[in-house]
Amino acid sequence: MMNMKKILCVITLLSVINVFRCVAVPSAELDDLISESSLWKNVPGEIMKSYKALGFQFVDGKKIAKSNHAELKFRGFKVWEARIYFESDALSSVELSVYNKGDAGNLSKAEFGKMMEALVANLTELTGSRGRTGKVSNDRANYYINRRLWQMDEIGIRLEWAFVNAHRSGRSMQPFRAEFVKVVLGRKKKSAISGLKKDRPDWARLISGRTLKVNLKQNSAGDIWVDNIPMVDQGQKGYCAAASAERVLRYYGWQGDQHEIAQLADTAAKGGTSLEGMIDALAVVGKRYHLNDKELLKTSRSRSFERGAFYNMIKLYNREAKSKKAAEIDYKNFCNMQGNTRVINSIRIYEAMDPTILKDSKVSQRQSYAKFQQNISNYVKQGVPLFWACFVGKYPETPDLGKNGAFGHVRLIIGINQKTEELIYSDSWGPRHALKRMPLSNAWAMTFGLTVLKPRDVR
């Protein structure tokens, strides 16, 4: 009897061992994207099943999957973010963020140099080739994107690294700044691996007002909106302007990522930029990618706060507050000195404003409010999304933003319903935030700027 129990225990143990042998426990290493060329022939469902345990989730229908899994690695290097792109129901390309300042913080020039030496040596060992130099982009003084290219069987490998050299800006010296490092994998036939770009890329030639209108949707409830705008999840990085720009550029047919755009836009590593800076950044992105930028709501660039758009908003607010016998805002109570410079905390001022008084003061400017709605309707009907610079945290939103307090933000306006007087908008925080709505009056109250990046034939 005892022997029979022992036999049963052994059988049970062997069964358990065999179960573990049959279940593939995925490694956090992504090296099989190179070593297993058959992966590139799998349909999206099979690939997602294989990589589900590594945190990959679709962020744009079934075209883009993304993961920020903490254990992701490629060739022994930490991967901060991985994106898988699908095309024609098959794997098209993979982008691996080996470094970006938004996630990893700043690196010194020496640290950045050591990382690049190690990566180049690693990929040279892998492929048995030193590779070849790709195009070096230097669209602005001191800003560089370098590329090196390898080929391994049917897979092309492109290493990209971007940085800003130390330089003088005005009266001060700006230090070296590492921006991003990424590895792009793609099938041999993909031109994206070549690293060579024409003066005006094909996608910029193909888009037009006529082709964009096919993305326009309407329903019987009065909604009119732009469909098919890819989703990007910016995560916790202060990249809202860069992520929004990436979405619009992808909608137009471009391939790239927010780290490349963020370098162009000079976005700060951990905290984004001011709303004025974000609006200026969009103009830089538009110029770089051969799009016309149009600022529909002018924001003063005066060095004097008293001549700026935010001060004008305070004056309107105080006029309304006075009529309601409510407390007025004195911006001088929200100032502090940093050296010899007076710094005014606009976020704290916005937080101190009563939401009803603020909304009434803005809506009372009927001509401006009507133009705001007219601009949205005009561009949406042409299939063009709008960049919306705003202060959030004052009015309720669904789903909840997951942040306390007010903050400056850039998001996309993608539609309007003039019957119900609602704005339709989208945030770059994943599928749950792809299509949202709020009353137009609330939206106007929180608006700071409105910009479009558009094909040249869109009016």
N, C-alpha and C positions, 0 to 999 in steps of 0.2 A: 504493500500500500504506500509506504514511504517512497519507494523507488518510482511508483507511478506518479506521485506528486512532483517528484524531482523532474521526471520526464516532461510533465505538463508545464512546469515552470520554464524549463529549457525551451520548449516549443513556443510558449508565449513570448519569451524574451527574444527568440529568433524572429518571431513575427513582427515584434515592435521594431527590431533592427531593420528588417526588410522594408517596413513602412517608411522609415526614415531614409532608406536608400532610394526609394521610389519618389519621394517628394523632393523636388529641386529647391534647395534653399538658396535664393539669389544672393550673390555677392554684391557689395556696394561698389565694387570696381566696375567701371564701364568699358574695360579693355576689349570685351567681346564684340563691341561695335566695330572694331578693326579686325580682330582675329576670326570672327564668324561672319564671313561675307554673305552667307545665306540669310542672315537677319534682314538684309536690305530688300529681300524679296517678299517678306511677310506682310500680311495685311495689318492695318492699324490695331485691330482687335487682338491679334496674336501677340504683337509687340507689347501692347499695354498690359496684357495678362502676364507676360514675362517680367515686366518691370513695375507692376503694381505695388509690390512690397517696398520699392524704393521711392514711393511717394509721388510717382508720376500721375498727373491728372490732366485731362483736356481743359484748356482755357479758351479755346476758340473752335467750337463745334468739334470736329474730329480732324482738324488741320494742324493744331499745335498742342503738344503735351509738355508740361513743365514740372520740374521737381527741385525743391530746395532741401532735400534730405541731408541731414547733418553728416552722414557717413559717406557721401558720394566721393568717389575718387576716380582719377584717370591717370594711368601710368604712375601711380603712387602720389600724385598731386591732388590736393583737396579741390573739389569742385563745388563752388558756392551756389551755382545755379546751372541746371541742365535743361535744354529745350530740344524736343524732337519734332521735326517738321514732316508732315505727310503730304504727298501729292499723287494724284491718280491712284489712290488706294494703296500706296506703298511708301516705305520710308524714303524721304527725299534728302534730308540733311540733319545734322545734329550740331548744336552749339553748346560748348562747355565753358562756363565762366570760371577760369582758374584764379582770376583775381579781378575784383572791382572795388573801388574805394567805398562805395555805398555799403557793402557788406563787410569788407575786410579792414576798412580804415586806411590810413596813409602809410606808404612805404617810403623810406629814404631812397635816394638815387642809387646808393650802394646795394641796398636790399633788393631793389627792383632789378638791378643789373645781375645780381646773383641768381635771382629767380629765372631770368631770361636765359642765362648761360646754361642752367640746369635743364630747362625745358628743351632748348635747341639740341643739347647733347643727348637727351633722352629720346627725342624723336629721330635724331640721326642714327642712334643705335637701333631703334625699332625698324627703321626702313632700310638701313644699310646705305644711306645716301645723305649727303650734306644738304640736299634739297636745293632750291633756287630762290632768289630774292623776288618777291612780288612788288607790287606798286607801293610806293611811299606816298601817303597823303599828307599834304601840308597846306591846308586851305586857309589857315590863319597863321600869322607869325608866331613861332615858338610852339605850335601845336602839331604833333606828329602822330600818324598811325603807320606802323611798319608791318610788313607781311613777309612770311617765309612759307614756301610751298613744298610739299612732299607728295609722292605717289606710292601707294602700297597695294599691289594687285589692282583690284577694281575700286579701291577707296582713295579719294583725294584728301589730303590733310592740309589745312591752312592755319597757321599760327599768326595771330594778330596781337600786337601790343601797342598801347597808346600812352603818351606822356606829354607833359608840358615842360619845356626847358625853363630854367631860371631866367628871368628877364626883368627889365625895368618897366614899370607901369606908373606913369605920372612921376611922382617924386620918390616912390618907394620901390625896393627890389622884391619881386615875387619869387619864392623858392621853387625848385623842381617839384613837380607833382605827378605821381603815377596815376593813371586813369583806369585802364583795364587791360586784362590779358585774356584772350579766349582762343580755344581750339575749335575749328569748324571742320566737320567730317562730311563728306558728300560722295555720291556716286561719281565715277570718272566722267560721265557725260555732262555733269552739272557744271555750267559755266561759272557758278558762284564760287567754285574752288580756285578759279584761275587767278583771282586777286587783281585782275585787270579791269579798269573801268573806263568807259568812253566819256568824252567831255559832257555829253548829255545822254544819260542811260536810256535804254530801250523803253523801260516802263514810263519814263517821263514823256517820251514821244507818243506813247499809245493812249494815255489818259486824255480825256476831253470832257467838256460839258455834256456832250451827247452820250458818251459811254457811261458816265456816272449816273445819269437819270434812270438807268435800268435798276438801280438799287433803291429807288423810291417806293415806299409802301404806304397804303392808306387803308382805313377801315371805316365801317358805317358809323362808329362812335365819334368820328371826327379827327382821330389820330392821323398824323402824317409824319413819317420818320424815314431816316436813312438806314437801310439794312446792310448786312454783310460787312460791318466794321469789325476787324479782328480784335480779340480781347488780349490784353497784356496785363499781367499781375505785377505791379511794382513792389509788392510786399511792403516792408516797413521802411524802405529807402525813401529819401526825400526827392524822388524822381518823378513827381506827378507831371511836370511839363514835358520831360523827356519821354515818359511812358505814353502820354497822350499823343505826342508827336509821332512816336513809333507806330501807334495804332493807325493814325491817319495816313502815314507813309505806306504802311503795309496795305491799307485799303486801296491806295493808288497803285500798288504793285511792286513797291520797293522791298528789298531784303536787307535786313540789318538788325541792330538791337539798341535798346535805350542807353547802354553804356557808351556806345559810339556817339549817340546824339548828345548824351550828357557831357561828353568831353567838348563837343562843339559849343554847347550851351553854357559851359563853365559852371556846372552845378556843384555846389559844395558837397563834401563827402557825406556828412551825416544829417544835415538839416535842410536840404533844398536851398531855395533862394527867396528873395523878396518877390512880391507879386510883380513889381515893376521889372525886376530882373528876369522873371519868367517870361513876361511878354516880350522883352527885348530878345530873349533866347529864341523864341519862336521865329523871329525875323531872321536870325542867323541860320537856323535850320532850313527855313524856306529858301534862302539864297543858295545854301550849299546843295540843295536837292532840286534846284531849277523850278521852284514854285513861286508864284506871286504871293506875298503876304500883304494883308490889308487889315489895319487896325481899325475896327468899326466903332470902338468907343475910345476916344482919345484920353490918355492918361498923361498929365503934365510931367515932363522930365526936369522941371525947374529945381534948382538947388535950394530954393527957398520953400520951406514947408507951407508957408502961408499962401503960396501961389499954386499949390498942388491940388490934385483931384481929391485927396483924402481930406484936406482942410475944408474944401468946398462942401464935402459931405457933412462935416461937423457943423458948418454954418447952417445948412439946411435942417439938420437935426435940431439944433438949438432954437431955430425959428419955430419949428413945430412944437418942441418941448415948452417954449414960452407961452404959446397959444393954449396949451393944455395945463399950464401952471405946474409943470414938472421940472425936475432938476436938469440944468444944462451941463454940457461937457466943457471943461476948461482943459485944453490939451497940455497946458503947462504943468498940470498936476501929474502928467504921465511922462515926464522927461527925466533923464539922468545924463550926467556928463561922463564921457569916456575920453580921458585926456582933455584936449581942448575942443572936443566935438560934442555937440548936443545931440542926443539920441532920443527920438520920440517913439514910444512903444505903441504902435498902431493897433496891435492885437488887443492889448489891455483896454484901449479906448473903445474898440468895437465891442468887447465883452461888457463894458459899462453901459452901453446904450440899451435903452428899452426897445424890445423887438417891435412893438406896435407903433411906437413913435417913429422909429427908424423907417419902417415900411411906409407909414403915412407920409413922411417927409419925402421919400423917394417917388412914390406914386403921384404925389402932387405935381411933380414935374412932368406934366402930361405929354409934352412934345417929345421929351427924351424917352419916356416910357413907351410911347407909340413907336418911336424909331427902333428901340430895342426889339420889340416884337416884329416889326417889319423886316429888320435885318435877318432875324432868325428864320422867318417864313421864306424870304427870298432865297437864302442859301440852301436851306433844307430842300426846297422844291427843285433845286438844281443838283441834289445829291451830294452836297458838300457839308460835312460836319463843321461845327464852330468850336474854337477853343474858348472856354469860359473861365476867366480868372475871377475868383470870388473868395469871400471870407465865409467859412462854414462854422457851424456850432451854435448858431443863433436860432435857427428854425428846424423843426423836426424833419427827419428823413427816414425812409424805409428802403432797405434794411439799415439798422443803426450803423454809424460809421466806426464804432469801436474805439473812439478817441474822446477824451474829455477836453472841454474848453474849446476856444476858437482857434483857428489856424488858417493861413492863406493856402489856397489850393487851386490847381488847374484841372479841369475836367472837360468832357466833350458834351456839347449840346447836339443832339441828333434828331430832334423833332419838336413838334408843337401841336397843341389842340386848341384852336381858337374858340371852339364851341364851349368847352369846359374851362377855358383860360388856364391851361396847364402847360408846363414846360416838360419835355421829354429829354433826359440826359443820361450820361453813362460815366462811370468811374473806372479807373484802371486798377481794380482790386479783385479781378476774377469774375466768373460767370454770374454770381449773385448780384453784381453791380452793373450788369451789362445794359439794362434798360430800366430806368426809374423815372418817376415823375413828381412834380411839386407845383403848387400854385404859381402862376406867373408873377404875381405880386411879391411873393416871398423871394423868388429867384431874382427879381429886379432889385430888391432891397439889399441883397448880399453881393450884387455884382460890382466888380472893380474894373474889369476889362473884357473885351470881346474881339477876337481875332480870327481870321481864316487864312489857311494856306491852300491855295487853289491853282488848278491849271490856268494857263494864260487866257483861255477863251471863255472862262466863267466870269460873268459880270456881277 
